[in-house]
Amino acid sequence: MDQNSAGYMYLKNKFPRKSDYKIKDGIFVGPQIRELIQDVKFEDPPSEIEKAVWKSFKNGTTNFLGKS
């Protein structure tokens, strides 16, 4: 993840105690993933490709982690 992107900065502000390394590499635990899935602001990525990736990720993790 690009450290200058709006998405990176949003995650940095949302999880201020999480290291830059973990945010950059997308290392999150179950409760953090659930929090992002429920976050309305994180729901609408700017590009069509990001929207497709987010939708696929959300469907996969919801099935894996269960509905919260």
C-alpha positions as CSV (number, residue, x, y, z in Angstrom):
1,M,0.0,0.0,0.0
2,D,1.3,3.4,-1.0
3,Q,2.1,5.4,2.2
4,N,0.9,8.6,0.5
5,S,-2.5,7.3,-0.4
6,A,-5.7,8.4,1.2
7,G,-6.5,4.8,2.2
8,Y,-3.2,4.4,4.0
9,M,-3.7,7.7,5.9
10,Y,-7.2,6.7,6.8
11,L,-6.0,3.4,8.3
12,K,-3.1,5.1,10.1
13,N,-5.7,7.5,11.8
14,K,-8.1,4.7,12.5
15,F,-5.5,2.4,14.1
16,P,-2.9,4.9,15.5
17,R,-1.1,2.2,17.6
18,K,-0.5,-0.1,14.6
19,S,2.9,0.1,13.1
20,D,3.5,1.5,9.6
21,Y,4.9,-1.8,8.6
22,K,1.7,-3.7,9.4
23,I,-0.5,-1.1,7.8
24,K,1.6,-1.0,4.6
25,D,1.6,-4.8,4.4
26,G,-2.1,-5.1,5.3
27,I,-1.5,-7.1,8.5
28,F,-4.7,-6.9,10.5
29,V,-6.4,-9.3,13.1
30,G,-10.0,-10.4,13.1
31,P,-11.5,-7.6,15.3
32,Q,-9.7,-4.9,13.1
33,I,-11.0,-6.6,9.9
34,R,-14.6,-6.7,11.4
35,E,-14.3,-3.0,12.3
36,L,-13.2,-2.1,8.7
37,I,-16.0,-4.2,7.2
38,Q,-18.6,-2.3,9.3
39,D,-17.0,1.1,8.6
40,V,-19.2,3.1,6.2
41,K,-16.3,5.4,5.2
42,F,-14.2,2.5,4.1
43,E,-17.0,1.0,2.0
44,D,-16.6,3.2,-1.1
45,P,-13.0,2.9,-2.6
46,P,-12.2,5.5,-5.3
47,S,-11.5,3.2,-8.3
48,E,-13.6,0.4,-9.8
49,I,-10.7,-2.1,-9.4
50,E,-10.5,-1.2,-5.7
51,K,-14.3,-1.6,-5.3
52,A,-14.1,-5.1,-6.9
53,V,-11.2,-6.1,-4.7
54,W,-12.9,-4.8,-1.6
55,K,-16.2,-6.5,-2.4
56,S,-14.4,-9.8,-3.0
57,F,-12.3,-9.4,0.2
58,K,-15.4,-8.5,2.3
59,N,-17.3,-11.5,1.0
60,G,-14.4,-13.9,1.7
61,T,-13.7,-12.6,5.2
62,T,-17.3,-12.5,6.1
63,N,-17.7,-16.1,5.2
64,F,-14.5,-17.0,7.0
65,L,-14.8,-14.9,10.1
66,G,-18.6,-15.1,10.4
67,K,-21.0,-12.3,10.5
68,S,-20.4,-9.9,13.4
